[in-house]
Amino acid sequence: VSSHITDLLKWFKSDFFKWTDSPFCEKCSVKATKNEGLTEPFEEELRYGANRVESWRCTGCNTLLRFPRYNDPARLLETRHGRCGEWANCFTLILTALKMEARLVVDWTDHVWTEVWFDGR
């Protein structure tokens, strides 16, 4: 089981999910570097659990970009990007769908990760 989890983790990290510190602009493909703070979520973003939406300024074309912080695992299977919360949420979903015992853990610094039990540990 341990080697299967390791293989799954490698696939998830390298091929499936993309870590996103800041979004790329769809207009000019430049990575946004200026965080403009939080903005109000759209109705569709709320429907998928994005109560927080970051606003970013593209330094290439000055477009204002949105980075919804989705909490809905099904939506994360579509977007396939985010930070630790989105990453752990999506990875935990995949593990539990494969009948592995796993849970999300959140610490006091707002960091999130996945814990997996196998062989009674």
C-alpha positions in Angstrom: 0.0 0.0 0.0 2.8 2.4 0.9 4.3 2.2 -2.6 0.9 2.8 -4.2 0.4 5.9 -2.1 3.9 7.1 -3.1 3.2 6.5 -6.8 -0.2 8.3 -6.5 1.5 11.2 -4.7 4.1 11.5 -7.5 1.5 11.5 -10.2 -0.7 14.0 -8.3 2.3 16.4 -7.8 3.9 16.2 -11.2 1.1 15.5 -13.6 -2.4 16.2 -12.2 -2.4 19.2 -9.9 -0.6 22.5 -10.4 0.6 24.6 -7.5 -0.4 28.2 -7.9 1.2 31.0 -6.0 -0.4 33.6 -8.3 -2.5 33.2 -11.4 -1.4 33.5 -15.0 -3.1 36.0 -17.2 -5.2 34.3 -19.9 -4.8 37.4 -22.2 -1.0 37.7 -22.2 0.2 34.5 -20.4 2.2 36.6 -17.8 2.2 35.5 -14.2 0.5 38.1 -12.0 2.8 39.5 -9.3 0.8 42.2 -7.6 -1.8 41.0 -5.1 -4.7 43.6 -4.9 -6.3 41.9 -1.8 -9.6 40.1 -1.6 -12.6 40.8 -3.7 -16.3 39.8 -3.5 -17.0 36.3 -4.8 -19.3 35.8 -7.8 -22.4 33.7 -7.3 -20.8 30.8 -9.3 -17.6 31.0 -7.2 -19.7 30.8 -4.0 -21.6 27.8 -5.4 -18.2 25.9 -5.4 -17.2 27.1 -1.9 -15.0 30.0 -2.9 -15.8 32.3 0.0 -12.5 34.0 -0.6 -11.4 35.4 -3.9 -8.0 37.0 -4.4 -7.6 39.8 -6.8 -4.3 40.0 -8.8 -3.0 42.6 -11.2 -1.3 41.3 -14.4 2.0 43.2 -14.9 1.9 42.4 -18.6 -1.4 43.9 -19.7 -2.7 45.4 -16.4 -5.8 43.2 -16.4 -7.4 42.5 -13.0 -7.4 38.7 -12.4 -9.4 36.6 -10.0 -8.1 33.6 -8.0 -11.1 31.9 -6.3 -10.1 29.7 -3.4 -12.4 26.8 -4.1 -13.3 24.4 -1.3 -15.5 22.0 -3.5 -13.4 18.9 -4.4 -15.4 18.3 -7.6 -14.6 21.8 -8.8 -10.9 21.3 -7.9 -10.9 18.2 -10.1 -11.8 20.6 -12.9 -9.5 23.5 -12.1 -6.6 21.3 -10.9 -4.7 24.2 -9.3 -4.4 26.0 -6.1 -2.3 26.2 -2.9 -2.1 23.9 0.1 -5.8 24.0 0.9 -7.0 23.2 -2.6 -4.2 20.7 -3.0 -5.0 18.8 0.2 -8.7 18.9 -0.4 -8.4 17.4 -3.9 -5.7 14.8 -2.9 -7.8 13.7 0.1 -10.8 13.2 -2.2 -8.8 11.0 -4.5 -7.4 8.9 -1.6 -10.8 8.4 0.0 -12.4 7.5 -3.4 -9.7 4.8 -3.6 -11.0 3.5 -0.2 -7.9 4.7 1.7 -8.3 6.2 5.1 -7.3 9.9 4.9 -8.2 13.2 6.4 -7.6 17.0 6.0 -5.6 18.6 8.8 -5.5 22.4 9.4 -3.1 23.9 11.8 -3.1 27.3 13.6 -1.1 29.0 10.9 -3.8 28.1 8.3 -1.7 25.5 6.7 -3.6 22.4 5.3 -2.3 18.9 4.5 -3.5 15.4 4.0 -2.9 12.6 6.5 -3.1 9.0 5.3 -3.4 5.9 7.4 -2.1 2.5 6.2 -1.0 -0.6 8.1 -2.7 0.7 11.2 -0.7 3.9 11.3 
